[in-house]
Amino acid sequence: DVYLFLAERFREEKNETALNEIIAKGKKLYPENPYWNQLEIDKVRESGDRSALFAQYDAALKEKPNDFVTNFNYAIELFNSVYGQEEKPADIPAAKQKITSLLEKAITLDEGIEATTLLANHYYNLAADESDEMTKIKGTKAEDIAAKKAKKDKMMEYLTATIPYAEAVLAYFDKLPDPLTGSQKGNYRIMLNHLSDIYSTKGD
């Protein structure tokens, strides 16, 4: 507790030299505590350098590949960069693949349903991206028709991949005692909307 207290104090004071020293000592004395890696990640996040932030996440996962918080938070950072208002990654297709692998790992470590919820949203967004690309193909040549079909097939693949994760979220919430919290209700509704759209698109 003393080391955690000092780390927070030095962080608030922006005393980087002392903070780095206490992190190094904390890692040496309490190597199983993921807090030290999270502190280093937070330091880089505050710099505003997204590339450096992702590199720091990679370094943290190299040290502790089975830490749920690091896997999940890294996925959230990339998710917000790809789909949100954050600075876009240089390689968006690679970032999308990374989100998938991080969340698949996080799900194996998650005692709740957060990682499953985010992966359902991720697959649904991947499908939406393919749909958007499909509508941009306006030509009627054979290669245009083939490209449009490829996009549609990929969209359907992602929609199908969404289903088991969305259903898992619904099953999880169905087992919880009423009333659900506001965020739980919101996620429940989102999963219902995903499944409704998917089965409508599939004609099922």
Wavefront OBJ file of the C-alpha trace (Angstrom):
o trace
v 0.000 0.000 0.000
v 2.875 2.378 0.741
v 4.319 1.872 -2.745
v 0.909 2.408 -4.345
v 0.387 5.567 -2.288
v 3.770 6.988 -3.288
v 3.210 6.132 -6.947
v -0.090 8.018 -6.963
v 1.462 10.949 -5.111
v 4.380 11.248 -7.536
v 1.989 10.915 -10.453
v -0.204 13.749 -9.185
v 2.875 15.893 -8.616
v 4.139 15.013 -12.121
v 7.453 14.005 -10.553
v 8.489 11.658 -13.341
v 11.903 10.777 -11.901
v 10.462 9.708 -8.552
v 7.537 7.961 -10.284
v 9.864 5.929 -12.499
v 11.912 4.941 -9.454
v 8.875 3.799 -7.458
v 7.515 1.844 -10.451
v 10.857 0.080 -10.831
v 10.893 -0.809 -7.129
v 7.266 -1.896 -7.224
v 7.890 -4.186 -10.191
v 10.878 -5.729 -8.405
v 9.127 -6.298 -5.077
v 5.614 -7.056 -6.346
v 6.065 -8.438 -9.892
v 2.620 -10.090 -9.961
v 0.773 -6.811 -9.420
v -0.423 -5.465 -12.828
v -0.776 -1.969 -11.374
v 2.789 -1.003 -12.325
v 2.203 -1.711 -15.990
v -1.040 0.268 -15.843
v 0.842 3.234 -14.375
v 3.343 3.131 -17.233
v 0.508 2.934 -19.752
v -1.262 5.895 -18.133
v 1.953 7.911 -18.264
v 2.247 7.394 -22.005
v -1.474 8.056 -22.556
v -1.102 11.465 -20.950
v 1.574 12.331 -23.525
v -1.043 12.100 -26.293
v 1.190 9.926 -28.498
v -1.137 7.121 -29.673
v 1.599 5.093 -31.372
v 3.684 5.172 -28.203
v 0.614 4.197 -26.184
v -0.032 1.109 -28.302
v 3.662 0.186 -28.078
v 3.445 0.459 -24.281
v 0.423 -1.854 -24.260
v 2.385 -4.364 -26.345
v 5.279 -4.170 -23.880
v 2.918 -4.697 -20.940
v 1.341 -7.746 -22.601
v 4.767 -9.173 -23.283
v 5.388 -9.058 -19.534
v 1.898 -10.204 -18.486
v 0.021 -11.765 -21.431
v -2.738 -13.101 -19.166
v -3.689 -9.809 -17.541
v -7.359 -9.180 -18.323
v -7.259 -5.417 -17.717
v -4.387 -4.852 -20.147
v -5.924 -6.998 -22.891
v -9.346 -5.417 -22.472
v -8.193 -1.812 -22.127
v -5.885 -2.179 -25.138
v -8.848 -3.448 -27.156
v -10.933 -0.465 -26.011
v -8.191 1.986 -27.025
v -7.930 0.427 -30.481
v -11.721 0.164 -30.813
v -12.100 3.881 -30.082
v -9.323 4.700 -32.552
v -10.817 2.627 -35.361
v -14.508 3.418 -34.851
v -14.526 6.576 -32.736
v -13.145 10.089 -32.733
v -9.614 9.236 -31.647
v -6.634 9.509 -34.005
v -6.879 6.684 -36.543
v -4.225 3.941 -36.482
v -1.792 3.937 -39.393
v -2.845 0.401 -40.357
v -6.582 0.082 -39.753
v -6.973 -3.532 -41.037
v -4.167 -4.634 -38.684
v -5.798 -2.722 -35.815
v -9.109 -4.488 -36.476
v -7.391 -7.876 -36.368
v -5.630 -6.867 -33.150
v -8.950 -5.920 -31.529
v -10.306 -9.373 -32.375
v -7.313 -11.238 -30.925
v -7.187 -9.067 -27.786
v -10.872 -9.593 -27.055
v -10.732 -13.324 -27.753
v -7.961 -13.491 -25.153
v -9.786 -11.179 -22.735
v -12.930 -13.312 -22.891
v -10.979 -16.295 -21.543
v -9.914 -14.145 -18.560
v -13.158 -12.210 -17.988
v -15.370 -13.030 -15.015
v -18.065 -10.724 -16.384
v -19.422 -10.018 -19.849
v -17.627 -6.810 -20.887
v -15.181 -8.392 -23.331
v -17.921 -10.481 -24.934
v -20.075 -7.372 -25.368
v -17.269 -5.448 -27.030
v -16.430 -8.328 -29.374
v -20.084 -8.557 -30.466
v -20.010 -4.822 -31.221
v -16.682 -5.185 -33.016
v -17.917 -7.946 -35.343
v -21.098 -5.980 -36.019
v -19.026 -2.902 -36.895
v -16.796 -4.987 -39.167
v -19.926 -6.100 -41.008
v -21.122 -2.489 -41.286
v -17.767 -1.461 -42.761
v -18.047 -4.165 -45.416
v -21.595 -3.007 -46.193
v -20.370 0.568 -46.625
v -17.609 -0.589 -48.972
v -20.114 -2.662 -50.935
v -22.373 0.337 -51.575
v -19.416 2.290 -52.988
v -19.054 -0.184 -55.859
v -21.247 1.307 -58.554
v -19.913 -0.379 -61.688
v -21.638 -3.184 -63.584
v -18.599 -4.886 -65.068
v -17.822 -8.476 -64.142
v -15.007 -7.428 -61.817
v -17.341 -4.927 -60.107
v -19.993 -7.578 -59.563
v -17.366 -9.985 -58.219
v -15.964 -7.335 -55.860
v -19.439 -6.491 -54.603
v -20.185 -10.162 -53.964
v -16.905 -10.554 -52.059
v -17.827 -7.615 -49.826
v -21.299 -9.028 -49.223
v -19.908 -12.472 -48.374
v -17.501 -10.896 -45.886
v -20.307 -8.832 -44.373
v -22.416 -11.959 -43.879
v -19.428 -13.746 -42.347
v -19.014 -10.987 -39.762
v -22.748 -10.872 -39.037
v -22.736 -14.634 -38.430
v -19.720 -14.225 -36.127
v -21.627 -11.620 -34.098
v -24.491 -13.979 -33.208
v -22.924 -16.249 -30.544
v -21.385 -13.315 -28.685
v -24.601 -11.272 -28.735
v -26.573 -14.299 -27.536
v -24.026 -14.902 -24.770
v -24.530 -11.328 -23.553
v -28.309 -11.763 -23.497
v -28.005 -15.072 -21.634
v -25.691 -13.473 -19.073
v -28.084 -10.591 -18.380
v -31.109 -12.908 -18.304
v -29.541 -14.680 -15.310
v -28.998 -11.462 -13.348
v -31.571 -10.367 -10.775
v -33.811 -7.460 -11.708
v -33.526 -4.587 -12.018
v -30.617 -4.271 -14.442
v -28.479 -1.146 -14.257
v -28.778 1.539 -16.909
v -25.649 0.403 -18.756
v -26.755 -3.234 -18.581
v -30.140 -2.329 -20.056
v -28.383 -0.334 -22.751
v -26.118 -3.217 -23.722
v -29.045 -5.646 -23.619
v -30.962 -3.419 -26.048
v -27.923 -3.081 -28.339
v -27.544 -6.862 -28.551
v -31.249 -7.253 -29.354
v -30.897 -4.654 -32.100
v -27.822 -6.411 -33.498
v -29.613 -9.760 -33.634
v -32.766 -8.234 -35.103
v -30.761 -6.584 -37.897
v -28.713 -9.718 -38.518
v -31.670 -12.066 -38.832
v -33.481 -9.518 -40.994
v -30.474 -9.324 -43.308
v -30.263 -13.109 -43.403
v -33.979 -13.342 -44.183
v -34.464 -15.543 -41.125
l 1 2 3 4 5 6 7 8 9 10 11 12 13 14 15 16 17 18 19 20 21 22 23 24 25 26 27 28 29 30 31 32 33 34 35 36 37 38 39 40 41 42 43 44 45 46 47 48 49 50 51 52 53 54 55 56 57 58 59 60 61 62 63 64 65 66 67 68 69 70 71 72 73 74 75 76 77 78 79 80 81 82 83 84 85 86 87 88 89 90 91 92 93 94 95 96 97 98 99 100 101 102 103 104 105 106 107 108 109 110 111 112 113 114 115 116 117 118 119 120 121 122 123 124 125 126 127 128 129 130 131 132 133 134 135 136 137 138 139 140 141 142 143 144 145 146 147 148 149 150 151 152 153 154 155 156 157 158 159 160 161 162 163 164 165 166 167 168 169 170 171 172 173 174 175 176 177 178 179 180 181 182 183 184 185 186 187 188 189 190 191 192 193 194 195 196 197 198 199 200 201 202 203 204
